[in-house]
Amino acid sequence: MALSKNVLESLEEAQSALRNALAYAARNERPLICEGIAKILSSINSIESSESILDTIDQYKSAGGEGENPFGKFDF
């Protein structure tokens, strides 16, 4: 299940605001503040990426494990 349009839009708005805050913080604040803002940005990016990965896994599971493995061959 992909993220809804509203959630994606809200995350994009948050990223935009945080990038703007980071730009100002880089000029006027202590490095710890910049690091905190950067971590929040990274977390938002991770949410979007992990949702895509989970969708791929769900598609593979719903196919009953049949067909080509989207993650390549595992030689165990």
A tleap script that builds the chain and sets N, CA, C and O, in Angstrom:
source leaprc.protein.ff14SB
mol = sequence {
  NMET ALA LEU SER LYS ASN VAL LEU GLU SER
  LEU GLU GLU ALA GLN SER ALA LEU ARG ASN
  ALA LEU ALA TYR ALA ALA ARG ASN GLU ARG
  PRO LEU ILE CYS GLU GLY ILE ALA LYS ILE
  LEU SER SER ILE ASN SER ILE GLU SER SER
  GLU SER ILE LEU ASP THR ILE ASP GLN TYR
  LYS SER ALA GLY GLY GLU GLY GLU ASN PRO
  PHE GLY LYS PHE ASP CPHE
}
set mol.1.N position { 0.839 -1.162 0.000 }
set mol.1.CA position { 0.000 0.000 0.000 }
set mol.1.C position { 0.893 1.237 0.000 }
set mol.1.O position { 1.605 1.492 0.971 }
set mol.2.N position { 0.857 1.974 -1.044 }
set mol.2.CA position { 1.681 3.176 -1.163 }
set mol.2.C position { 1.127 4.280 -0.262 }
set mol.2.O position { -0.039 4.255 0.131 }
set mol.3.N position { 1.975 5.231 0.050 }
set mol.3.CA position { 1.520 6.357 0.850 }
set mol.3.C position { 0.460 7.143 0.095 }
set mol.3.O position { 0.538 7.290 -1.125 }
set mol.4.N position { -0.512 7.637 0.808 }
set mol.4.CA position { -1.589 8.392 0.158 }
set mol.4.C position { -1.039 9.724 -0.364 }
set mol.4.O position { 0.010 10.207 0.062 }
set mol.5.N position { -1.780 10.278 -1.282 }
set mol.5.CA position { -1.387 11.544 -1.909 }
set mol.5.C position { -1.257 12.642 -0.858 }
set mol.5.O position { -0.323 13.443 -0.900 }
set mol.6.N position { -2.201 12.674 0.088 }
set mol.6.CA position { -2.160 13.707 1.128 }
set mol.6.C position { -0.921 13.580 2.000 }
set mol.6.O position { -0.303 14.582 2.360 }
set mol.7.N position { -0.560 12.351 2.338 }
set mol.7.CA position { 0.623 12.138 3.167 }
set mol.7.C position { 1.878 12.543 2.403 }
set mol.7.O position { 2.749 13.221 2.948 }
set mol.8.N position { 1.970 12.129 1.139 }
set mol.8.CA position { 3.136 12.501 0.338 }
set mol.8.C position { 3.271 14.013 0.204 }
set mol.8.O position { 4.369 14.556 0.325 }
set mol.9.N position { 2.158 14.689 -0.043 }
set mol.9.CA position { 2.191 16.145 -0.172 }
set mol.9.C position { 2.634 16.802 1.132 }
set mol.9.O position { 3.423 17.747 1.125 }
set mol.10.N position { 2.122 16.293 2.245 }
set mol.10.CA position { 2.499 16.848 3.543 }
set mol.10.C position { 3.970 16.617 3.837 }
set mol.10.O position { 4.644 17.500 4.367 }
set mol.11.N position { 4.473 15.434 3.496 }
set mol.11.CA position { 5.896 15.158 3.703 }
set mol.11.C position { 6.759 16.060 2.834 }
set mol.11.O position { 7.801 16.537 3.282 }
set mol.12.N position { 6.339 16.298 1.599 }
set mol.12.CA position { 7.097 17.188 0.711 }
set mol.12.C position { 7.105 18.620 1.247 }
set mol.12.O position { 8.129 19.302 1.187 }
set mol.13.N position { 5.957 19.079 1.775 }
set mol.13.CA position { 5.897 20.418 2.360 }
set mol.13.C position { 6.816 20.510 3.572 }
set mol.13.O position { 7.518 21.505 3.755 }
set mol.14.N position { 6.809 19.467 4.397 }
set mol.14.CA position { 7.664 19.453 5.576 }
set mol.14.C position { 9.136 19.480 5.173 }
set mol.14.O position { 9.938 20.190 5.778 }
set mol.15.N position { 9.487 18.700 4.146 }
set mol.15.CA position { 10.873 18.698 3.676 }
set mol.15.C position { 11.276 20.084 3.181 }
set mol.15.O position { 12.380 20.551 3.460 }
set mol.16.N position { 10.394 20.730 2.456 }
set mol.16.CA position { 10.690 22.060 1.936 }
set mol.16.C position { 10.925 23.048 3.080 }
set mol.16.O position { 11.882 23.821 3.052 }
set mol.17.N position { 10.058 23.018 4.074 }
set mol.17.CA position { 10.205 23.922 5.215 }
set mol.17.C position { 11.481 23.614 5.995 }
set mol.17.O position { 12.173 24.528 6.443 }
set mol.18.N position { 11.789 22.338 6.157 }
set mol.18.CA position { 12.994 21.958 6.891 }
set mol.18.C position { 14.265 22.329 6.132 }
set mol.18.O position { 15.263 22.715 6.742 }
set mol.19.N position { 14.234 22.216 4.811 }
set mol.19.CA position { 15.400 22.642 4.022 }
set mol.19.C position { 15.636 24.141 4.189 }
set mol.19.O position { 16.773 24.598 4.312 }
set mol.20.N position { 14.537 24.895 4.190 }
set mol.20.CA position { 14.633 26.335 4.391 }
set mol.20.C position { 15.186 26.634 5.781 }
set mol.20.O position { 16.050 27.498 5.937 }
set mol.21.N position { 14.693 25.926 6.782 }
set mol.21.CA position { 15.195 26.117 8.144 }
set mol.21.C position { 16.675 25.755 8.241 }
set mol.21.O position { 17.446 26.432 8.920 }
set mol.22.N position { 17.062 24.682 7.556 }
set mol.22.CA position { 18.465 24.260 7.584 }
set mol.22.C position { 19.367 25.315 6.941 }
set mol.22.O position { 20.474 25.567 7.415 }
set mol.23.N position { 18.890 25.922 5.871 }
set mol.23.CA position { 19.678 26.967 5.208 }
set mol.23.C position { 19.917 28.148 6.149 }
set mol.23.O position { 21.031 28.668 6.221 }
set mol.24.N position { 18.878 28.573 6.869 }
set mol.24.CA position { 19.043 29.663 7.827 }
set mol.24.C position { 19.892 29.228 9.019 }
set mol.24.O position { 20.737 29.985 9.497 }
set mol.25.N position { 19.663 28.014 9.489 }
set mol.25.CA position { 20.414 27.525 10.643 }
set mol.25.C position { 21.899 27.413 10.328 }
set mol.25.O position { 22.738 27.644 11.200 }
set mol.26.N position { 22.226 27.065 9.106 }
set mol.26.CA position { 23.633 26.920 8.722 }
set mol.26.C position { 24.382 28.243 8.849 }
set mol.26.O position { 25.594 28.264 9.061 }
set mol.27.N position { 23.656 29.334 8.718 }
set mol.27.CA position { 24.299 30.654 8.807 }
set mol.27.C position { 24.324 31.212 10.226 }
set mol.27.O position { 25.220 31.979 10.578 }
set mol.28.N position { 23.345 30.829 11.038 }
set mol.28.CA position { 23.179 31.536 12.313 }
set mol.28.C position { 23.201 30.666 13.566 }
set mol.28.O position { 23.360 31.195 14.666 }
set mol.29.N position { 23.049 29.380 13.439 }
set mol.29.CA position { 22.893 28.529 14.617 }
set mol.29.C position { 24.119 27.653 14.845 }
set mol.29.O position { 25.037 27.597 14.027 }
set mol.30.N position { 24.101 26.985 15.968 }
set mol.30.CA position { 25.179 26.057 16.303 }
set mol.30.C position { 25.047 24.787 15.480 }
set mol.30.O position { 23.952 24.443 15.034 }
set mol.31.N position { 26.162 24.088 15.277 }
set mol.31.CA position { 26.129 22.865 14.467 }
set mol.31.C position { 25.152 21.808 14.972 }
set mol.31.O position { 24.596 21.055 14.173 }
set mol.32.N position { 24.936 21.739 16.271 }
set mol.32.CA position { 24.011 20.757 16.831 }
set mol.32.C position { 22.592 20.974 16.299 }
set mol.32.O position { 21.867 20.009 16.060 }
set mol.33.N position { 22.202 22.211 16.116 }
set mol.33.CA position { 20.874 22.527 15.582 }
set mol.33.C position { 20.781 22.066 14.134 }
set mol.33.O position { 19.781 21.473 13.728 }
set mol.34.N position { 21.815 22.336 13.363 }
set mol.34.CA position { 21.838 21.906 11.956 }
set mol.34.C position { 21.772 20.388 11.857 }
set mol.34.O position { 21.079 19.843 10.997 }
set mol.35.N position { 22.487 19.718 12.730 }
set mol.35.CA position { 22.483 18.260 12.728 }
set mol.35.C position { 21.083 17.716 13.018 }
set mol.35.O position { 20.637 16.764 12.377 }
set mol.36.N position { 20.404 18.316 13.974 }
set mol.36.CA position { 19.053 17.874 14.314 }
set mol.36.C position { 18.084 18.040 13.159 }
set mol.36.O position { 17.278 17.149 12.892 }
set mol.37.N position { 18.151 19.159 12.480 }
set mol.37.CA position { 17.275 19.398 11.327 }
set mol.37.C position { 17.605 18.415 10.214 }
set mol.37.O position { 16.701 17.877 9.574 }
set mol.38.N position { 18.875 18.178 9.978 }
set mol.38.CA position { 19.293 17.229 8.935 }
set mol.38.C position { 18.813 15.818 9.247 }
set mol.38.O position { 18.431 15.082 8.337 }
set mol.39.N position { 18.828 15.433 10.509 }
set mol.39.CA position { 18.337 14.106 10.898 }
set mol.39.C position { 16.847 13.967 10.629 }
set mol.39.O position { 16.389 12.916 10.178 }
set mol.40.N position { 16.093 15.017 10.904 }
set mol.40.CA position { 14.652 14.979 10.628 }
set mol.40.C position { 14.414 14.831 9.127 }
set mol.40.O position { 13.558 14.051 8.709 }
set mol.41.N position { 15.159 15.567 8.324 }
set mol.41.CA position { 15.046 15.447 6.867 }
set mol.41.C position { 15.361 14.027 6.405 }
set mol.41.O position { 14.675 13.476 5.544 }
set mol.42.N position { 16.396 13.451 6.981 }
set mol.42.CA position { 16.781 12.089 6.628 }
set mol.42.C position { 15.689 11.094 7.019 }
set mol.42.O position { 15.421 10.144 6.282 }
set mol.43.N position { 15.068 11.306 8.160 }
set mol.43.CA position { 13.987 10.423 8.606 }
set mol.43.C position { 12.801 10.465 7.658 }
set mol.43.O position { 12.212 9.427 7.356 }
set mol.44.N position { 12.451 11.635 7.195 }
set mol.44.CA position { 11.341 11.757 6.245 }
set mol.44.C position { 11.677 11.025 4.958 }
set mol.44.O position { 10.833 10.323 4.402 }
set mol.45.N position { 12.898 11.185 4.483 }
set mol.45.CA position { 13.329 10.490 3.271 }
set mol.45.C position { 13.280 8.973 3.468 }
set mol.45.O position { 12.923 8.236 2.550 }
set mol.46.N position { 13.636 8.516 4.657 }
set mol.46.CA position { 13.597 7.082 4.960 }
set mol.46.C position { 12.175 6.542 4.945 }
set mol.46.O position { 11.948 5.404 4.533 }
set mol.47.N position { 11.231 7.335 5.382 }
set mol.47.CA position { 9.823 6.913 5.360 }
set mol.47.C position { 9.394 6.626 3.931 }
set mol.47.O position { 8.789 5.591 3.652 }
set mol.48.N position { 9.705 7.536 3.039 }
set mol.48.CA position { 9.314 7.369 1.635 }
set mol.48.C position { 10.003 6.163 1.012 }
set mol.48.O position { 9.377 5.403 0.275 }
set mol.49.N position { 11.287 5.983 1.303 }
set mol.49.CA position { 12.037 4.866 0.734 }
set mol.49.C position { 11.560 3.523 1.275 }
set mol.49.O position { 11.392 2.566 0.520 }
set mol.50.N position { 11.345 3.460 2.580 }
set mol.50.CA position { 10.931 2.183 3.172 }
set mol.50.C position { 9.546 1.783 2.702 }
set mol.50.O position { 9.270 0.590 2.569 }
set mol.51.N position { 8.674 2.732 2.448 }
set mol.51.CA position { 7.335 2.407 1.948 }
set mol.51.C position { 7.431 1.752 0.573 }
set mol.51.O position { 6.694 0.811 0.277 }
set mol.52.N position { 8.328 2.242 -0.255 }
set mol.52.CA position { 8.537 1.654 -1.578 }
set mol.52.C position { 9.061 0.224 -1.466 }
set mol.52.O position { 8.614 -0.660 -2.195 }
set mol.53.N position { 9.995 -0.001 -0.566 }
set mol.53.CA position { 10.550 -1.344 -0.366 }
set mol.53.C position { 9.470 -2.295 0.140 }
set mol.53.O position { 9.359 -3.424 -0.338 }
set mol.54.N position { 8.681 -1.842 1.100 }
set mol.54.CA position { 7.618 -2.686 1.642 }
set mol.54.C position { 6.578 -3.027 0.577 }
set mol.54.O position { 6.048 -4.138 0.567 }
set mol.55.N position { 6.280 -2.086 -0.318 }
set mol.55.CA position { 5.353 -2.370 -1.420 }
set mol.55.C position { 5.899 -3.477 -2.316 }
set mol.55.O position { 5.154 -4.362 -2.737 }
set mol.56.N position { 7.183 -3.429 -2.605 }
set mol.56.CA position { 7.806 -4.454 -3.443 }
set mol.56.C position { 7.724 -5.825 -2.777 }
set mol.56.O position { 7.431 -6.822 -3.436 }
set mol.57.N position { 7.982 -5.873 -1.486 }
set mol.57.CA position { 7.895 -7.135 -0.750 }
set mol.57.C position { 6.462 -7.658 -0.748 }
set mol.57.O position { 6.239 -8.852 -0.944 }
set mol.58.N position { 5.495 -6.779 -0.529 }
set mol.58.CA position { 4.088 -7.189 -0.534 }
set mol.58.C position { 3.671 -7.755 -1.887 }
set mol.58.O position { 2.933 -8.738 -1.947 }
set mol.59.N position { 4.141 -7.139 -2.976 }
set mol.59.CA position { 3.810 -7.636 -4.312 }
set mol.59.C position { 4.373 -9.032 -4.516 }
set mol.59.O position { 3.712 -9.891 -5.100 }
set mol.60.N position { 5.582 -9.263 -4.043 }
set mol.60.CA position { 6.205 -10.580 -4.184 }
set mol.60.C position { 5.447 -11.615 -3.356 }
set mol.60.O position { 5.213 -12.733 -3.815 }
set mol.61.N position { 5.068 -11.242 -2.144 }
set mol.61.CA position { 4.332 -12.166 -1.284 }
set mol.61.C position { 2.957 -12.481 -1.861 }
set mol.61.O position { 2.504 -13.622 -1.782 }
set mol.62.N position { 2.288 -11.486 -2.441 }
set mol.62.CA position { 0.946 -11.712 -2.984 }
set mol.62.C position { 0.987 -12.600 -4.225 }
set mol.62.O position { -0.016 -13.219 -4.579 }
set mol.63.N position { 2.141 -12.665 -4.884 }
set mol.63.CA position { 2.296 -13.552 -6.042 }
set mol.63.C position { 2.596 -14.980 -5.586 }
set mol.63.O position { 2.851 -15.858 -6.410 }
set mol.64.N position { 2.564 -15.207 -4.274 }
set mol.64.CA position { 2.810 -16.532 -3.740 }
set mol.64.C position { 4.258 -16.960 -3.838 }
set mol.64.O position { 4.567 -18.150 -3.775 }
set mol.65.N position { 5.144 -15.995 -3.992 }
set mol.65.CA position { 6.561 -16.329 -4.106 }
set mol.65.C position { 6.922 -16.884 -5.470 }
set mol.65.O position { 8.055 -17.308 -5.697 }
set mol.66.N position { 5.957 -16.881 -6.377 }
set mol.66.CA position { 6.213 -17.395 -7.725 }
set mol.66.C position { 6.773 -16.286 -8.599 }
set mol.66.O position { 6.583 -15.101 -8.324 }
set mol.67.N position { 7.447 -16.677 -9.626 }
set mol.67.CA position { 7.974 -15.708 -10.577 }
set mol.67.C position { 9.349 -15.228 -10.168 }
set mol.67.O position { 10.003 -15.808 -9.302 }
set mol.68.N position { 9.765 -14.169 -10.804 }
set mol.68.CA position { 11.110 -13.650 -10.588 }
set mol.68.C position { 11.185 -12.907 -9.262 }
set mol.68.O position { 10.314 -12.099 -8.940 }
set mol.69.N position { 12.213 -13.183 -8.515 }
set mol.69.CA position { 12.444 -12.510 -7.249 }
set mol.69.C position { 12.956 -11.101 -7.545 }
set mol.69.O position { 13.961 -10.956 -8.241 }
set mol.70.N position { 12.295 -10.064 -7.038 }
set mol.70.CA position { 12.729 -8.698 -7.331 }
set mol.70.C position { 14.055 -8.337 -6.673 }
set mol.70.O position { 14.640 -7.297 -6.976 }
set mol.71.N position { 14.533 -9.201 -5.766 }
set mol.71.CA position { 15.765 -8.908 -5.047 }
set mol.71.C position { 16.936 -9.742 -5.556 }
set mol.71.O position { 18.006 -9.742 -4.947 }
set mol.72.N position { 16.743 -10.452 -6.667 }
set mol.72.CA position { 17.802 -11.261 -7.231 }
set mol.72.C position { 17.788 -12.675 -6.666 }
set mol.72.O position { 16.934 -13.027 -5.852 }
set mol.73.N position { 18.749 -13.477 -7.111 }
set mol.73.CA position { 18.816 -14.864 -6.654 }
set mol.73.C position { 19.558 -14.941 -5.324 }
set mol.73.O position { 20.537 -14.236 -5.078 }
set mol.74.N position { 19.050 -15.822 -4.489 }
set mol.74.CA position { 19.714 -16.114 -3.238 }
set mol.74.C position { 20.237 -17.530 -3.320 }
set mol.74.O position { 19.462 -18.476 -3.462 }
set mol.75.N position { 21.525 -17.680 -3.232 }
set mol.75.CA position { 22.145 -19.008 -3.313 }
set mol.75.C position { 22.530 -19.444 -1.903 }
set mol.75.O position { 23.649 -19.212 -1.446 }
set mol.76.N position { 21.589 -20.072 -1.235 }
set mol.76.CA position { 21.847 -20.568 0.113 }
set mol.76.C position { 22.099 -22.045 0.061 }
set mol.76.O position { 22.339 -22.667 1.096 }
savepdb mol mol.pdb
quit
